[in-house]
Amino acid sequence: MSDAAISIDGRHERRRQNVDAVVDALYRLWCAGELRPSAKQIAAESGVSLRSVFRYFDDLDSLVSTAIERHMADTDRHFRPLPAGGTLGERVQALARQRVAYQSDVDSLTQAIRLRAPFHPQLAAVLVLRADQLRDQLAALFAPELASLSGAECTDRLAALETATGYDAVRFLRCNRGFDAERSVRCLADTARRLLA
């Protein structure tokens, strides 16, 4: 590899690191309660010059868009279909473990996004999309049990499952009730099993 190619590779790597630093800074500011940080605040938090921030991003909206894309990529694993085989007990256990892991992984950032969403339609759309994905995950995982219900009954039962096993339910158990992860898993699994019995 030529010296020129090594130099170009080095610049690309520095650029990537700086872009990551700026996106990480935005996350940290959001999580700290700074819902509409200025470019100057983001630059200071990231250690990247203000001029460089605008070299990497056309404006703050494009930075937010990049942050959203990265957040989606970082959390996609929680939205994949869960194994639909096995007994009801095995499936509710898998669901409960996935939901507790999800809440733990995304808690601070989700709280920040929720606070920021009224000011940014893209963030609001992400919350709706993720809620729909979690509902679809439930519908697929418990299709045999839900299939035996009438249309309205099925819709209501699915909504009850969403409420009982969603992010807010897990956060309540962990933060308000002080349950550890294992106790939260047991509580969620028991609730889901009762709703599907």
N, C-alpha and C positions, 0 to 999 in steps of 0.2 A: 504494500500500500504506500502511495506517495505521501510526502510531507503535507502537500496541499489537501489530500483526501483526509488525512488524520486531523488537520486543522479544521476542516469543514465538519467532520464527525464531532469534534470537541465542541464546536459552536452549537451544533444541533442538540447535543447532550445538555449543555449549559442552558439553552433555551427551554428545553423540556423541564429541567429542574426548576427554572425560574417560573414557568407557567404553573407547575405543581405548587410551588411556594405561594403564588398569588391565590390560587384556588383554595389551598389549605388555610390561608389567612382569612379569606372570606368566610369559610366554614367556622373558624375560631371566633370571628367577630359576631357572626350570627348566634353561635352557641353562647356567647357572653352577653347576649341581649342587645347587641348593636344591630338593629334590624335593617337600617338603611345606611351602611357605612359609606363614607366618601372615598374617592380614589386615593386621597392623601392618607387616610387611615389604613386602607388596604396596603398601600405601598409601605407604610411604616411597620405594619404588622408582619409583612412578608419579608422585609429586608431587601426588597427590589425597588429600584428608583421609580418615582412617579412617571418619568418619561418612558421607562421600560414597560410599565404596566400598560400604557397606551400603545406601545409598540406591539405587545402581544395580543391586546384586545382593543377592538375599535371603540368600544364604550362600555359602560358598566352593565348594560343589558346583555352584551355578548359574553361578558365575564360570568354573569348569572346563568346564562344558557349553558356555558361550558361546565359550570359547577353542577348544574342539574344533570347534564349528560353523565358526568363522572359519578354522581350519586346514584343514578340509575344503574350504571354498570357495576358499581361496587356492591349494590344490594340485590341485583337480579337473582342471585342464587336462592334467595328466600321466596321467590315467586314461581319457581319451577313446580311442575306437578309433583305431588307426593305419591309414593307407591300406592296404587289403588287396590292391590291384592291384600289378602290377609283378613283376619277377623276384625270385627268392629273394635274390639279392645286394642288390637295392634294398630289400627288406623287412628283411633283417637289419641293414642300414646304418641305416635309419630307426629300428628298435628300439634299436640301440646308442646312437644320438644322444639318443633320448628318455630312456633309462635313465641316461645320464651327466648329462644336464641335471636330471633328477629328483633324483638323489643330491646334486648340488651345491646345488639349491634347498632341500632339506629336511634336510640333514645334522644340523645342531646340534639342531633341534627334534625330529627323529626319535630321536636319542640320548636326549634328555631325556624324551620320551614313553615310550620303552622302559624307562627307569629308573623312571618314575612309574607305569607300567601295573600292577604288582603291587598297588599301593595304590588303584587307581581302575579299576573294571570298565569304565567308558565308554572309557577310553583303550585298555585291552586289546582291546575290541571294535573300535575304530578300526583297530588294527594288523591284526586278522584280516580285516576288511572290505577294507582296502587291499591286502593280500596276495592275496585272492580276485580283486579287480579286476585286478591285474597278471597273474594266471594267466589270467583270461578274455581279457585283451588278447592274450596269447601264443596262446591257442587259436584266436582269430579270425584273427589275423595269419598264422598258419601252418597254417590248416585244410587246405589242399591236401596238404601234406606229412604231417600227422598222420593224415589220412583213410586213408592207405595202410597204417597200422599196425593190428595187432589191439588189442583193448580194453586188456589189461594193458600191452602194448608202448607204446600211445599214452599211457596214464597215466604210465608210467615216463619216457618221452621228454619229456613236458610237465613233469614234476617236475625232470628234469635241466635243461631250459631255464630253469625258474624259479630254480633254484639258481645256474646259470652266468651269468644276466643280471640277477639281483635286486640290490636295494639293497646287501646285504652284499658281493656280489662286486665291485660298482663301488667301494664304500668301501675294500675291500682293495686294489684296484689303485691308487686315488688316495692313500690314507693309508699303507698298509704298503709298497707297491712304489714309490710316488712317481711314478706315471705321470701325465702331463698329460692333459687332456681328450681330445685327438686320439688319443693312444696307447691310452687306455682304450677309446675307440670302436672302434678297429681290433681290439683284443684281444677285445672282446665280440662284434663282428660275426663275426670268424673262428671263435670258439667256437660261436656259434649256427649258423653255416653248417655246421660239421663235425657238429654234433648232428643236423642236418636232412638231411644229404647221403644 
